[in-house]
Amino acid sequence: MEEPDITACGFRYNGDMIDVIAGFDIGGTKIALVLAELSGAVIHRVVEPTDTTSVAIEVKNDTVIYHGLAIQLQRMLHEAASELGEMDIRAIGIVSAGPIREGALWNPTNIVPEGIAPSRRTQRRVMPLVEPLSGAFHCPVSLLNDCSAAVLAEVMFGVGKEVTDKSTLHLAYATISTGFGVGAWIDGRLILGKDGNAGELGHVYVRKDGLMCGCGNRGCAEAYCSGTGIVKNAHALLQELPDLQRDAPEFCRLALDDAPTSSGASLSDVLSSITPMRVFEAAAANDPLARTVIDDVIFAGGIALAAIACAYDPQCISVGGGIALAHPEILGPIEHEMRSHLNVRAPEVRLTPLGSRVTEFGALAIAQSLLAH
């Protein structure tokens, strides 16, 4: 395994040494790096594709260890140094979808290194992050799952920004995006769980013998209330149609029209054309099948938010993620559904004021919290 020669260094910004914090937001397709002053004021941001091509892979017993991700994060920080000049990195926060454990990603479903041999792809995959970065930059580093970081961002920069005494806040954050996840700040502290994976309420049970979820179980809220769930649900309903050409709903007609001849469009042509955006557009045009899919989003989302309210009793549930941000009109119906399943005082449900960068702010909030201890 070859690793680049990356060593720690001091950086200078605008001619004067300044203290900065760094935050990484790791996704399946891209990584964002943000650098900020200790106050949280961002001074630099860069985004690049997530590298799954590194050959920095080793195998120990039944575990495949991928070092490419840590190497990429180190390189991104050093490239920022070359661009900005000299600065002292005081703390680093890292945000990623889980599962996380012991400062690493464990079997992440959205990051699969290309260099892992097919025969080893069923083995445990571990991607160390905290130890490599703390060793390289000689500063505290912490890794949190994306929703825990997002609720921390709400506390520091969003819903709770103007609240001086953070111990009085009772907040939850839910993301409706590729999946459905939750973070909670209750009684002045972040709820993490034994491995940092608390808040997996996208996997509450909403439908007997329902759709298969990515977790391997059937009928989870995430199997319906997520971008992946919307597409899977549309696929399942389409395959029940007795005559695709005659009965195809609005969101499938483009695939039929794009085929060499309409009669030549196969079911696979239609299925591959489906996106959440197309389903929402068809539902807005009152297509019955698309409307059913969106009704399922609302029902499952309402059940999940009710579970959040009953589990954590928050004042507010802030909602973000690509699906929620693109279609905020679903929040009202989801909140209405939530209220029909509560035995606690209903929390406020609102769209996150931090928008699509909530997890980036979460990474900075992690770094700030490291300095406070």
C-alpha positions as a LaTeX table, in Angstrom:
\begin{tabular}{lrrr}
\hline
Residue & $x$ (\AA) & $y$ (\AA) & $z$ (\AA) \\
\hline
Met1 & 0.00 & 0.00 & 0.00 \\
Glu2 & 1.47 & 3.36 & $-1.01$ \\
Glu3 & 0.48 & 6.51 & 0.85 \\
Pro4 & 1.41 & 10.07 & $-0.08$ \\
Asp5 & 3.90 & 11.97 & 2.06 \\
Ile6 & 1.50 & 14.20 & 3.99 \\
Thr7 & 2.90 & 15.96 & 7.04 \\
Ala8 & 1.41 & 18.48 & 9.42 \\
Cys9 & 2.20 & 22.14 & 8.86 \\
Gly10 & 1.20 & 25.64 & 9.93 \\
Phe11 & $-0.72$ & 27.91 & 7.56 \\
Arg12 & $-0.85$ & 31.71 & 7.19 \\
Tyr13 & $-3.94$ & 33.65 & 6.06 \\
Asn14 & $-3.73$ & 37.24 & 4.71 \\
Gly15 & $-0.21$ & 37.51 & 6.05 \\
Asp16 & $-1.13$ & 36.84 & 9.68 \\
Met17 & $-1.31$ & 33.50 & 11.46 \\
Ile18 & $-4.90$ & 32.87 & 12.49 \\
Asp19 & $-6.68$ & 30.08 & 14.30 \\
Val20 & $-9.21$ & 28.13 & 12.22 \\
Ile21 & $-11.52$ & 25.15 & 12.51 \\
Ala22 & $-12.16$ & 22.70 & 9.68 \\
Gly23 & $-15.26$ & 20.69 & 8.80 \\
Phe24 & $-15.73$ & 17.85 & 6.34 \\
Asp25 & $-19.13$ & 16.74 & 5.03 \\
Ile26 & $-18.69$ & 13.30 & 3.44 \\
Gly27 & $-21.27$ & 11.96 & 1.04 \\
Gly28 & $-21.41$ & 9.02 & $-1.32$ \\
Thr29 & $-20.67$ & 11.19 & $-4.35$ \\
Lys30 & $-18.98$ & 14.34 & $-2.98$ \\
Ile31 & $-17.00$ & 15.73 & $-0.07$ \\
Ala32 & $-17.21$ & 19.35 & 1.09 \\
Leu33 & $-14.45$ & 21.01 & 3.12 \\
Val34 & $-15.23$ & 24.23 & 4.98 \\
Leu35 & $-12.71$ & 26.29 & 6.92 \\
Ala36 & $-13.88$ & 28.90 & 9.39 \\
Glu37 & $-12.70$ & 31.27 & 12.05 \\
Leu38 & $-13.31$ & 30.06 & 15.59 \\
Ser39 & $-16.58$ & 32.01 & 15.60 \\
Gly40 & $-17.86$ & 29.82 & 12.75 \\
Ala41 & $-17.48$ & 32.50 & 10.05 \\
Val42 & $-16.59$ & 30.56 & 6.88 \\
Ile43 & $-13.45$ & 31.70 & 5.05 \\
His44 & $-13.06$ & 28.86 & 2.54 \\
Arg45 & $-15.17$ & 26.13 & 0.96 \\
Val46 & $-14.32$ & 23.50 & $-1.64$ \\
Val47 & $-16.23$ & 20.47 & $-2.96$ \\
Glu48 & $-14.87$ & 17.51 & $-4.89$ \\
Pro49 & $-16.00$ & 13.97 & $-5.80$ \\
Thr50 & $-15.62$ & 11.26 & $-3.17$ \\
Asp51 & $-12.59$ & 9.18 & $-4.13$ \\
Thr52 & $-13.34$ & 5.47 & $-4.25$ \\
Thr53 & $-10.43$ & 4.68 & $-6.61$ \\
Ser54 & $-7.51$ & 4.75 & $-4.15$ \\
Val55 & $-5.33$ & 1.65 & $-3.93$ \\
Ala56 & $-4.63$ & 2.40 & $-0.27$ \\
Ile57 & $-6.36$ & $-0.78$ & 0.89 \\
Glu58 & $-5.20$ & $-3.39$ & 3.36 \\
Val59 & $-6.75$ & $-6.58$ & 4.64 \\
Lys60 & $-6.49$ & $-7.72$ & 8.25 \\
Asn61 & $-8.13$ & $-11.03$ & 9.06 \\
Asp62 & $-11.75$ & $-10.65$ & 7.89 \\
Thr63 & $-11.66$ & $-6.83$ & 7.67 \\
Val64 & $-10.92$ & $-4.69$ & 4.63 \\
Ile65 & $-9.46$ & $-1.31$ & 5.64 \\
Tyr66 & $-9.77$ & 1.54 & 3.14 \\
His67 & $-7.35$ & 4.42 & 3.77 \\
Gly68 & $-8.22$ & 6.34 & 0.63 \\
Leu69 & $-10.87$ & 8.48 & 2.30 \\
Ala70 & $-8.54$ & 9.73 & 5.06 \\
Ile71 & $-5.82$ & 10.41 & 2.50 \\
Gln72 & $-8.29$ & 12.47 & 0.46 \\
Leu73 & $-9.31$ & 14.57 & 3.47 \\
Gln74 & $-5.68$ & 15.26 & 4.35 \\
Arg75 & $-4.90$ & 16.26 & 0.79 \\
Met76 & $-7.89$ & 18.61 & 0.63 \\
Leu77 & $-6.70$ & 20.42 & 3.77 \\
His78 & $-3.18$ & 20.78 & 2.42 \\
Glu79 & $-4.45$ & 22.09 & $-0.90$ \\
Ala80 & $-6.53$ & 24.66 & 1.00 \\
Ala81 & $-3.33$ & 25.65 & 2.79 \\
Ser82 & $-1.57$ & 26.22 & $-0.51$ \\
Glu83 & $-4.38$ & 28.48 & $-1.65$ \\
Leu84 & $-5.00$ & 30.46 & 1.54 \\
Gly85 & $-1.63$ & 30.61 & 3.23 \\
Glu86 & $-0.60$ & 29.93 & 6.81 \\
Met87 & $-3.11$ & 29.09 & 9.56 \\
Asp88 & $-3.32$ & 26.96 & 12.67 \\
Ile89 & $-6.00$ & 24.27 & 12.50 \\
Arg90 & $-7.37$ & 24.00 & 16.04 \\
Ala91 & $-10.01$ & 21.28 & 15.55 \\
Ile92 & $-11.59$ & 19.18 & 12.81 \\
Gly93 & $-15.20$ & 18.00 & 12.63 \\
Ile94 & $-16.25$ & 15.23 & 10.26 \\
Val95 & $-19.80$ & 14.40 & 9.20 \\
Ser96 & $-20.88$ & 11.29 & 7.29 \\
Ala97 & $-23.78$ & 8.94 & 6.91 \\
Gly98 & $-23.24$ & 5.94 & 9.15 \\
Pro99 & $-22.81$ & 3.45 & 10.49 \\
Ile100 & $-19.91$ & 4.91 & 12.47 \\
Arg101 & $-17.85$ & 3.32 & 15.20 \\
Glu102 & $-14.54$ & 4.05 & 16.91 \\
Gly103 & $-13.76$ & 7.06 & 14.71 \\
Ala104 & $-14.35$ & 5.20 & 11.44 \\
Leu105 & $-17.04$ & 4.36 & 8.94 \\
Trp106 & $-18.16$ & 0.73 & 9.15 \\
Asn107 & $-19.69$ & $-0.86$ & 6.05 \\
Pro108 & $-21.04$ & 2.42 & 4.61 \\
Thr109 & $-23.59$ & 1.56 & 1.94 \\
Asn110 & $-22.91$ & 4.70 & $-0.09$ \\
Ile111 & $-19.09$ & 4.45 & $-0.28$ \\
Val112 & $-17.79$ & 1.29 & $-1.93$ \\
Pro113 & $-14.09$ & 1.36 & $-2.95$ \\
Glu114 & $-13.53$ & 0.11 & $-6.48$ \\
Gly115 & $-10.29$ & $-1.62$ & $-5.61$ \\
Ile116 & $-11.82$ & $-4.15$ & $-3.23$ \\
Ala117 & $-11.74$ & $-7.57$ & $-4.83$ \\
Pro118 & $-15.19$ & $-9.04$ & $-5.54$ \\
Ser119 & $-14.36$ & $-11.99$ & $-3.28$ \\
Arg120 & $-13.91$ & $-9.60$ & $-0.35$ \\
Arg121 & $-16.96$ & $-7.36$ & $-0.83$ \\
Thr122 & $-18.99$ & $-9.31$ & 1.69 \\
Gln123 & $-16.35$ & $-8.75$ & 4.36 \\
Arg124 & $-16.44$ & $-5.90$ & 6.87 \\
Arg125 & $-15.26$ & $-2.58$ & 5.39 \\
Val126 & $-13.70$ & $-0.05$ & 7.76 \\
Met127 & $-12.61$ & 3.48 & 6.79 \\
Pro128 & $-10.55$ & 5.12 & 9.58 \\
Leu129 & $-10.90$ & 8.90 & 9.74 \\
Val130 & $-10.37$ & 10.32 & 13.24 \\
Glu131 & $-6.98$ & 8.79 & 14.06 \\
Pro132 & $-5.32$ & 9.56 & 10.69 \\
Leu133 & $-6.40$ & 13.22 & 10.75 \\
Ser134 & $-5.59$ & 13.83 & 14.41 \\
Gly135 & $-2.17$ & 12.32 & 13.80 \\
Ala136 & $-1.54$ & 14.39 & 10.69 \\
Phe137 & $-2.70$ & 17.76 & 12.05 \\
His138 & $-2.05$ & 17.35 & 15.80 \\
Cys139 & $-5.47$ & 18.60 & 16.84 \\
Pro140 & $-8.69$ & 17.09 & 18.20 \\
Val141 & $-10.89$ & 15.41 & 15.59 \\
Ser142 & $-14.40$ & 13.99 & 15.96 \\
Leu143 & $-16.74$ & 12.08 & 13.65 \\
Leu144 & $-20.55$ & 12.18 & 13.91 \\
Asn145 & $-23.31$ & 10.82 & 11.72 \\
Asp146 & $-24.93$ & 13.40 & 9.48 \\
Cys147 & $-28.17$ & 13.88 & 11.41 \\
Ser148 & $-26.48$ & 14.23 & 14.81 \\
Ala149 & $-24.23$ & 16.86 & 13.25 \\
Ala150 & $-27.19$ & 18.59 & 11.64 \\
Val151 & $-29.05$ & 19.00 & 14.92 \\
Leu152 & $-25.83$ & 20.36 & 16.45 \\
Ala153 & $-25.76$ & 22.87 & 13.57 \\
Glu154 & $-29.34$ & 23.87 & 14.39 \\
Val155 & $-28.36$ & 24.46 & 18.01 \\
Met156 & $-25.36$ & 26.64 & 17.15 \\
Phe157 & $-26.25$ & 28.32 & 13.83 \\
Gly158 & $-29.91$ & 27.60 & 13.01 \\
Val159 & $-33.10$ & 27.28 & 15.06 \\
Gly160 & $-31.25$ & 27.78 & 18.35 \\
Lys161 & $-28.79$ & 30.43 & 17.21 \\
Glu162 & $-30.25$ & 33.25 & 19.32 \\
Val163 & $-30.72$ & 31.11 & 22.45 \\
Thr164 & $-27.94$ & 31.89 & 24.92 \\
Asp165 & $-28.58$ & 28.99 & 27.27 \\
Lys166 & $-28.40$ & 25.94 & 24.98 \\
Ser167 & $-29.42$ & 23.67 & 27.87 \\
Thr168 & $-32.96$ & 25.00 & 27.50 \\
Leu169 & $-33.24$ & 23.73 & 23.93 \\
His170 & $-35.04$ & 20.51 & 23.02 \\
Leu171 & $-34.58$ & 20.03 & 19.28 \\
Ala172 & $-34.67$ & 17.23 & 16.75 \\
Tyr173 & $-33.57$ & 17.22 & 13.13 \\
Ala174 & $-34.93$ & 14.88 & 10.47 \\
Thr175 & $-33.60$ & 14.48 & 6.97 \\
Ile176 & $-35.79$ & 13.34 & 4.09 \\
Ser177 & $-33.27$ & 12.72 & 1.36 \\
Thr178 & $-31.78$ & 9.54 & $-0.11$ \\
Gly179 & $-32.73$ & 8.04 & 3.25 \\
Phe180 & $-34.48$ & 9.17 & 6.44 \\
Gly181 & $-32.45$ & 9.93 & 9.55 \\
Val182 & $-32.75$ & 11.78 & 12.84 \\
Gly183 & $-30.58$ & 13.71 & 15.29 \\
Ala184 & $-31.64$ & 14.96 & 18.74 \\
Trp185 & $-30.44$ & 17.60 & 21.21 \\
Ile186 & $-32.26$ & 17.14 & 24.50 \\
Asp187 & $-31.62$ & 18.73 & 27.92 \\
Gly188 & $-28.55$ & 20.52 & 26.63 \\
Arg189 & $-26.77$ & 17.54 & 25.13 \\
Leu190 & $-26.51$ & 15.56 & 21.95 \\
Ile191 & $-28.12$ & 12.10 & 22.05 \\
Leu192 & $-25.60$ & 9.71 & 20.48 \\
Gly193 & $-26.00$ & 6.15 & 21.75 \\
Lys194 & $-23.28$ & 3.58 & 22.41 \\
Asp195 & $-21.75$ & 3.75 & 18.90 \\
Gly196 & $-22.97$ & 7.20 & 17.83 \\
Asn197 & $-25.83$ & 5.81 & 15.76 \\
Ala198 & $-28.81$ & 6.97 & 17.85 \\
Gly199 & $-31.70$ & 8.38 & 15.85 \\
Glu200 & $-32.15$ & 5.64 & 13.25 \\
Leu201 & $-35.90$ & 6.30 & 13.37 \\
Gly202 & $-36.19$ & 5.95 & 9.61 \\
His203 & $-36.43$ & 2.26 & 10.46 \\
Val204 & $-39.57$ & 2.39 & 12.56 \\
Tyr205 & $-42.15$ & $-0.07$ & 11.30 \\
Val206 & $-44.98$ & 1.55 & 9.31 \\
Arg207 & $-46.44$ & $-1.21$ & 7.10 \\
Lys208 & $-46.82$ & $-4.97$ & 7.53 \\
Asp209 & $-45.15$ & $-6.90$ & 4.69 \\
Gly210 & $-44.19$ & $-3.54$ & 3.15 \\
Leu211 & $-41.45$ & $-2.57$ & 0.74 \\
Met212 & $-37.94$ & $-3.86$ & 1.34 \\
Cys213 & $-35.76$ & $-1.21$ & 3.01 \\
Gly214 & $-32.04$ & $-0.77$ & 2.46 \\
Cys215 & $-31.49$ & $-2.05$ & 6.00 \\
Gly216 & $-32.83$ & $-5.47$ & 4.96 \\
Asn217 & $-36.19$ & $-5.24$ & 6.74 \\
Arg218 & $-39.63$ & $-4.66$ & 5.25 \\
Gly219 & $-42.04$ & $-1.83$ & 5.95 \\
Cys220 & $-39.65$ & 0.78 & 7.38 \\
Ala221 & $-40.55$ & 4.47 & 7.15 \\
Glu222 & $-37.43$ & 5.02 & 5.03 \\
Ala223 & $-38.72$ & 2.51 & 2.47 \\
Tyr224 & $-41.44$ & 5.06 & 1.63 \\
Cys225 & $-40.35$ & 8.46 & 2.94 \\
Ser226 & $-37.05$ & 8.99 & 1.07 \\
Gly227 & $-35.81$ & 9.54 & $-2.46$ \\
Thr228 & $-34.90$ & 5.88 & $-2.76$ \\
Gly229 & $-38.25$ & 4.86 & $-1.31$ \\
Ile230 & $-40.22$ & 7.03 & $-3.74$ \\
Val231 & $-38.56$ & 5.34 & $-6.71$ \\
Lys232 & $-38.92$ & 1.82 & $-5.26$ \\
Asn233 & $-42.59$ & 2.39 & $-4.45$ \\
Ala234 & $-43.28$ & 3.71 & $-7.94$ \\
His235 & $-41.54$ & 0.65 & $-9.41$ \\
Ala236 & $-43.64$ & $-1.71$ & $-7.29$ \\
Leu237 & $-46.92$ & $-0.04$ & $-8.24$ \\
Leu238 & $-45.99$ & 0.08 & $-11.92$ \\
Gln239 & $-45.27$ & $-3.61$ & $-12.02$ \\
Glu240 & $-48.81$ & $-4.27$ & $-10.81$ \\
Leu241 & $-50.33$ & $-2.55$ & $-13.85$ \\
Pro242 & $-52.02$ & $-5.09$ & $-16.17$ \\
Asp243 & $-51.28$ & $-3.06$ & $-19.30$ \\
Leu244 & $-48.33$ & $-0.68$ & $-19.16$ \\
Gln245 & $-49.02$ & 0.98 & $-22.51$ \\
Arg246 & $-52.62$ & 1.73 & $-21.64$ \\
Asp247 & $-52.28$ & 2.44 & $-17.94$ \\
Ala248 & $-48.84$ & 4.06 & $-17.62$ \\
Pro249 & $-49.12$ & 7.12 & $-15.37$ \\
Glu250 & $-48.04$ & 10.64 & $-16.24$ \\
Phe251 & $-44.50$ & 10.30 & $-14.86$ \\
Cys252 & $-43.80$ & 7.34 & $-17.17$ \\
Arg253 & $-45.06$ & 8.78 & $-20.45$ \\
Leu254 & $-41.74$ & 10.45 & $-21.22$ \\
Ala255 & $-40.04$ & 7.07 & $-21.32$ \\
Leu256 & $-42.72$ & 5.79 & $-23.65$ \\
Asp257 & $-42.40$ & 8.87 & $-25.87$ \\
Asp258 & $-38.61$ & 8.63 & $-25.92$ \\
Ala259 & $-38.62$ & 5.01 & $-27.07$ \\
Pro260 & $-38.03$ & 4.39 & $-30.82$ \\
Thr261 & $-41.72$ & 3.54 & $-31.00$ \\
Ser262 & $-44.17$ & 3.86 & $-28.14$ \\
Ser263 & $-45.13$ & 0.24 & $-28.52$ \\
Gly264 & $-41.46$ & $-0.68$ & $-28.26$ \\
Ala265 & $-40.97$ & 0.79 & $-24.78$ \\
Ser266 & $-40.23$ & $-1.97$ & $-22.30$ \\
Leu267 & $-40.97$ & $-2.03$ & $-18.61$ \\
Ser268 & $-37.25$ & $-1.53$ & $-17.95$ \\
Asp269 & $-37.32$ & 1.62 & $-20.13$ \\
Val270 & $-40.10$ & 3.01 & $-18.00$ \\
Leu271 & $-38.61$ & 1.99 & $-14.65$ \\
Ser272 & $-35.23$ & 3.55 & $-15.47$ \\
Ser273 & $-36.95$ & 6.87 & $-16.25$ \\
Ile274 & $-38.46$ & 7.31 & $-12.80$ \\
Thr275 & $-37.07$ & 9.98 & $-10.47$ \\
Pro276 & $-38.56$ & 11.55 & $-7.34$ \\
Met277 & $-38.94$ & 14.83 & $-9.23$ \\
Arg278 & $-41.00$ & 13.18 & $-11.96$ \\
Val279 & $-43.22$ & 11.49 & $-9.38$ \\
Phe280 & $-43.86$ & 14.80 & $-7.60$ \\
Glu281 & $-44.66$ & 16.52 & $-10.91$ \\
Ala282 & $-47.14$ & 13.81 & $-11.84$ \\
Ala283 & $-48.73$ & 13.90 & $-8.38$ \\
Ala284 & $-49.22$ & 17.66 & $-8.78$ \\
Ala285 & $-51.04$ & 16.87 & $-12.03$ \\
Asn286 & $-53.33$ & 14.49 & $-10.06$ \\
Asp287 & $-51.98$ & 11.27 & $-11.54$ \\
Pro288 & $-53.48$ & 8.54 & $-9.30$ \\
Leu289 & $-50.43$ & 6.27 & $-9.11$ \\
Ala290 & $-48.05$ & 9.15 & $-8.39$ \\
Arg291 & $-50.49$ & 10.51 & $-5.83$ \\
Thr292 & $-50.45$ & 7.14 & $-4.07$ \\
Val293 & $-46.65$ & 7.26 & $-3.86$ \\
Ile294 & $-46.68$ & 10.76 & $-2.34$ \\
Asp295 & $-49.49$ & 9.81 & 0.06 \\
Asp296 & $-47.23$ & 6.99 & 1.27 \\
Val297 & $-44.41$ & 9.51 & 1.78 \\
Ile298 & $-46.73$ & 11.61 & 3.93 \\
Phe299 & $-48.06$ & 8.65 & 5.95 \\
Ala300 & $-44.63$ & 7.13 & 6.64 \\
Gly301 & $-43.12$ & 10.55 & 7.36 \\
Gly302 & $-45.91$ & 11.32 & 9.80 \\
Ile303 & $-45.37$ & 8.04 & 11.66 \\
Ala304 & $-41.61$ & 8.70 & 11.83 \\
Leu305 & $-42.06$ & 12.25 & 13.12 \\
Ala306 & $-44.54$ & 10.97 & 15.71 \\
Ala307 & $-41.88$ & 8.47 & 16.84 \\
Ile308 & $-39.37$ & 11.33 & 17.15 \\
Ala309 & $-41.85$ & 13.39 & 19.18 \\
Cys310 & $-42.70$ & 10.51 & 21.50 \\
Ala311 & $-39.06$ & 9.41 & 21.90 \\
Tyr312 & $-37.47$ & 12.80 & 22.53 \\
Asp313 & $-40.33$ & 15.26 & 23.32 \\
Pro314 & $-38.67$ & 18.13 & 21.41 \\
Gln315 & $-39.91$ & 21.71 & 21.13 \\
Cys316 & $-39.19$ & 21.68 & 17.41 \\
Ile317 & $-38.42$ & 19.18 & 14.66 \\
Ser318 & $-36.36$ & 20.83 & 11.95 \\
Val319 & $-36.55$ & 19.04 & 8.62 \\
Gly320 & $-33.98$ & 19.09 & 5.82 \\
Gly321 & $-32.60$ & 16.85 & 3.07 \\
Gly322 & $-32.96$ & 17.03 & $-0.68$ \\
Ile323 & $-36.55$ & 15.79 & $-0.88$ \\
Ala324 & $-37.85$ & 18.09 & 1.88 \\
Leu325 & $-35.96$ & 21.13 & 0.59 \\
Ala326 & $-37.17$ & 20.60 & $-2.97$ \\
His327 & $-40.77$ & 19.89 & $-1.90$ \\
Pro328 & $-41.53$ & 21.82 & 1.31 \\
Glu329 & $-45.24$ & 21.49 & 0.51 \\
Ile330 & $-45.19$ & 17.97 & 2.02 \\
Leu331 & $-44.26$ & 19.21 & 5.50 \\
Gly332 & $-47.76$ & 20.45 & 6.35 \\
Pro333 & $-49.43$ & 17.12 & 5.49 \\
Ile334 & $-46.67$ & 15.18 & 7.28 \\
Glu335 & $-47.12$ & 17.30 & 10.40 \\
His336 & $-50.90$ & 16.73 & 10.24 \\
Glu337 & $-50.29$ & 12.96 & 10.03 \\
Met338 & $-47.82$ & 13.16 & 12.91 \\
Arg339 & $-50.38$ & 14.85 & 15.16 \\
Ser340 & $-52.81$ & 11.95 & 14.74 \\
His341 & $-50.29$ & 9.54 & 16.32 \\
Leu342 & $-49.10$ & 11.51 & 19.38 \\
Asn343 & $-49.60$ & 11.17 & 23.09 \\
Val344 & $-47.29$ & 14.12 & 23.88 \\
Arg345 & $-47.63$ & 17.84 & 23.19 \\
Ala346 & $-46.95$ & 18.32 & 19.48 \\
Pro347 & $-43.65$ & 19.95 & 18.51 \\
Glu348 & $-43.34$ & 22.64 & 15.89 \\
Val349 & $-42.32$ & 21.20 & 12.48 \\
Arg350 & $-40.35$ & 23.54 & 10.24 \\
Leu351 & $-37.93$ & 23.52 & 7.33 \\
Thr352 & $-34.31$ & 23.98 & 8.37 \\
Pro353 & $-33.13$ & 27.60 & 8.02 \\
Leu354 & $-29.67$ & 26.28 & 7.10 \\
Gly355 & $-30.83$ & 24.75 & 3.81 \\
Ser356 & $-28.68$ & 22.27 & 1.94 \\
Arg357 & $-25.53$ & 23.19 & 3.90 \\
Val358 & $-26.87$ & 22.14 & 7.30 \\
Thr359 & $-24.41$ & 19.24 & 7.61 \\
Glu360 & $-21.46$ & 21.46 & 6.64 \\
Phe361 & $-22.41$ & 23.79 & 9.49 \\
Gly362 & $-22.73$ & 20.65 & 11.59 \\
Ala363 & $-19.12$ & 19.76 & 10.87 \\
Leu364 & $-18.04$ & 23.23 & 12.04 \\
Ala365 & $-20.22$ & 22.90 & 15.14 \\
Ile366 & $-18.45$ & 19.62 & 15.97 \\
Ala367 & $-15.10$ & 21.39 & 15.72 \\
Gln368 & $-16.33$ & 24.23 & 17.94 \\
Ser369 & $-17.54$ & 21.75 & 20.55 \\
Leu370 & $-14.10$ & 20.11 & 20.62 \\
Leu371 & $-12.55$ & 23.46 & 21.57 \\
Ala372 & $-15.10$ & 23.97 & 24.34 \\
His373 & $-13.96$ & 20.85 & 26.21 \\
\hline
\end{tabular}
